[in-house]
Structure formats: structure tokens, C-alpha cells
């Protein structure tokens, strides 16, 4: 069983809340505010700093893996999708996303709980 956490810009969070957080919100690209180039670079660097390694690039998407942790990440122009496959990894991706969201420009969404941070 996988556990997911999303990191997006605050504007995306605000838009989702305004719309009542519909179930298909993250499937509608137009609703997801793009990261700036600086944010994309920073997120990529931070993933590597916490043990994720670039696995592959496809178009505008970068995939990362942390095999020791049992977690992966997909960084697109509009969202960072973190996935964990074990309890320790769930805790770690939750903490990583919370830390980054706590800095002001980004928001964390836990789709399992349906909650924003």
C-alpha cells in the first residue's frame, strides 16, 4: 500500500479550498499554479539533500527515488508528488513536506486525509 503527499504553491491550495477541494482537483492542470524556475531548482536540490536520487526525466517531469527509505518523488512543473511504501517512509515524506510547507510559499496536501497544511 502506498501513501501520498503533495507539495504545491500556496495559490494552488487557495484555489482548491475556494472550489471546495473537488475529488478531481489535482487532475485538472489548469488549477495547479506552476512553480517558478527557482522553486523547481530548489525542490530538486532539496530532494537530493534528503537522500533522493534522480531516477529519470520525461519531458518536464523529474522522477526521484530513495531506495533506502522506500520512497519516490515526481516533480512536475506544477506539483511535487511524494510516495511512500512503508511506515518509516510515510513519516519521512510527511515531515519533509511539512517542513517545506512551513516556510511560506508552499502548501502540503495529504490526499488520504483530505487535509491541507
C-alpha positions as CSV (number, residue, x, y, z in Angstrom):
1,X,0.0,0.0,0.0
2,X,1.3,3.4,-1.0
3,X,0.9,6.7,0.9
4,X,1.0,10.0,-1.0
5,X,1.7,13.6,-0.1
6,X,1.6,16.6,-2.5
7,X,3.5,19.8,-2.3
8,X,2.2,22.7,-4.3
9,X,2.2,26.5,-4.4
10,X,0.0,28.3,-1.9
11,X,-2.0,29.7,-4.8
12,X,-3.0,26.1,-5.7
13,X,-4.1,25.4,-2.1
14,X,-6.2,28.6,-2.1
15,X,-7.8,27.7,-5.4
16,X,-8.6,24.2,-4.2
17,X,-10.2,25.5,-1.0
18,X,-12.2,28.1,-2.9
19,X,-13.6,25.3,-5.1
20,X,-14.4,23.0,-2.2
21,X,-11.5,20.7,-3.0
22,X,-13.2,18.6,-5.6
23,X,-12.0,15.0,-5.9
24,X,-10.5,15.6,-9.4
25,X,-8.8,18.9,-8.5
26,X,-5.2,17.5,-9.0
27,X,-6.2,16.0,-12.3
28,X,-7.0,19.5,-13.8
29,X,-3.7,21.0,-14.7
30,X,-5.3,24.5,-15.1
31,X,-6.0,24.6,-11.4
32,X,-2.4,23.9,-10.4
33,X,-0.2,27.0,-10.2
34,X,3.2,26.4,-11.9
35,X,6.3,26.5,-9.7
36,X,8.8,29.2,-10.6
37,X,12.1,28.1,-12.1
38,X,13.8,29.0,-8.8
39,X,11.2,26.8,-6.9
40,X,11.7,23.9,-9.2
41,X,15.5,24.1,-8.8
42,X,15.2,24.4,-5.0
43,X,12.8,21.5,-4.8
44,X,15.1,19.3,-6.9
45,X,18.1,20.3,-4.8
46,X,16.3,19.6,-1.5
47,X,15.1,16.2,-2.7
48,X,18.7,15.3,-3.3
49,X,19.8,16.7,0.1
50,X,17.3,14.4,1.9
51,X,18.6,11.3,0.0
52,X,16.5,11.2,-3.2
53,X,18.4,10.5,-6.4
54,X,17.3,11.4,-9.8
55,X,16.0,8.3,-11.5
56,X,14.8,9.6,-14.8
57,X,13.4,12.6,-16.7
58,X,10.5,12.6,-19.0
59,X,9.5,15.8,-20.7
60,X,9.1,18.4,-17.9
61,X,8.9,15.8,-15.2
62,X,11.8,14.5,-13.0
63,X,11.5,11.3,-11.0
64,X,13.5,10.7,-7.9
65,X,13.9,7.6,-5.7
66,X,15.1,7.0,-2.2
67,X,15.6,3.2,-2.2
68,X,16.9,3.1,1.4
69,X,13.8,4.8,2.6
70,X,11.3,3.1,0.2
71,X,10.0,6.4,-1.2
72,X,9.8,8.1,-4.6
73,X,9.0,11.6,-5.9
74,X,7.7,13.0,-9.1
75,X,8.5,16.7,-9.6
76,X,6.4,18.3,-12.3
77,X,6.1,22.0,-13.3
78,X,3.0,22.3,-11.1
79,X,3.4,19.8,-8.2
80,X,5.7,17.6,-6.2
81,X,4.2,14.2,-5.6
82,X,5.8,12.2,-2.8
83,X,5.1,8.5,-2.4
84,X,6.0,6.1,0.4
85,X,5.6,2.4,0.7
86,X,6.4,1.8,4.4
87,X,5.7,3.3,7.8
88,X,9.1,4.9,8.2
89,X,8.9,6.3,4.7
90,X,5.4,7.7,5.4
91,X,6.7,9.5,8.4
92,X,9.7,10.9,6.5
93,X,7.7,12.2,3.5
94,X,5.2,13.8,5.9
95,X,8.0,15.6,7.7
96,X,9.8,16.7,4.5
97,X,6.6,18.1,3.1
98,X,5.6,19.8,6.4
99,X,9.0,21.4,6.7
100,X,8.9,22.8,3.2
101,X,5.3,24.0,3.5
102,X,6.1,25.7,6.8
103,X,8.4,28.1,5.0
104,X,5.6,30.2,3.5
105,X,5.5,29.7,-0.3
106,X,4.4,26.1,-0.5
107,X,1.5,24.1,0.8
108,X,1.2,20.4,1.7
109,X,-1.8,18.2,0.9
110,X,-2.5,14.8,2.3
111,X,-4.9,13.1,-0.1
112,X,-5.6,10.2,2.3
113,X,-6.8,12.6,5.0
114,X,-8.1,15.2,2.6
115,X,-6.2,17.9,4.6
116,X,-4.1,20.9,3.8
117,X,-1.2,22.2,5.8
